[in-house]
Amino acid sequence: MTVYKKNNAVGIDRPINELIDILDYYLNTKLKWGVYIYHKIYKNEQKKGVLPVPQAFKSGIDYQPIFVNDTINGEVGFIVDDTRIVNEGLVTVQVFVTFSLNIEKLGLESLSREDELVMMYAKKSLSDYYPDLLTTRIKNVYAGFNTDKIIYADMHPFINFSYRISLNYTDKC
């Protein structure tokens, strides 16, 4: 498992970095899920007229597609809404914390599809941020992205969901 944080974080990058630390502690240290946690998910256009795949920045010029990867336990990332509310130096933005997980690899020791349990653990990891919307199914979680090549994304053992939270930061450099 690896965590990708932004160096010299300012603006929305700072509260995302703080949340990455919280998620890493809860999901990877406490629950021992061993998931990768990426920073912001970008809509990098690959081809004109084709929806982009969700990608997170790794380093240098490397981006990592995020949504389903059967070789790892899971991935977490952040989709930042394009609209931000600015009020006297305080900026508020809606952020969707996305989870793309392989339930079988999380060590839940169950023979059942534990999708509801996994979503509850994820919500608990975000409890200080008061998630107000849960979105399920890959087409909804990654709306506006190209997910056409993913065939079994919402079938066991895979699960994709996101929680919407509000993050605040000051608009000072």
Phi, psi and omega in degrees: 000142182225149178242132179245112178244161180273130174286148178049050186293130173228168179059219183296338181297329181293307179294333175294317177302318179297319180291326176301318178299318180295313180297318180299316179298309186290309186284319187264321180276310184284307182274343180061040179286329180067046181261154174278137178238115181261169178274225183292146175261129184251154173259078180275115181293125180265324185211136182300131178085358179246133179300143179284156172273150178292127181226142175248143179287133178257295179189162180057249176239016184270131173241150181243121173297142181233133163168308176215126178219108186284358180267353181231172181287326180166173181222144176234140178209179187231119173261116182267127179300148182287344181253135178233139179264125181249125182218102176052049176088351177257128180249132178241133180222141175279133180232134177258115178271112185263143179233122174237105192232152171256103187303321182297334184266003183272354177073037181277352178052054178220149177267357181262166172282108185265048183295318180294320179296316179299317180294325178291319176299317180298317179298320179297324179294340181254010191301330178289349183253001175052065178303137183241002179206131174249128178242133179239170181073134188301323180295331179275318180299318182250044176300136182090358177247160177274115177237015186299329184278357180265114187269313188252032188296327184252021178249151178307132014262009186269146176216138177232128177203166177216154172243136176268131176227165173253133174242145180239149173205162177269150184267036178256143178279000000 
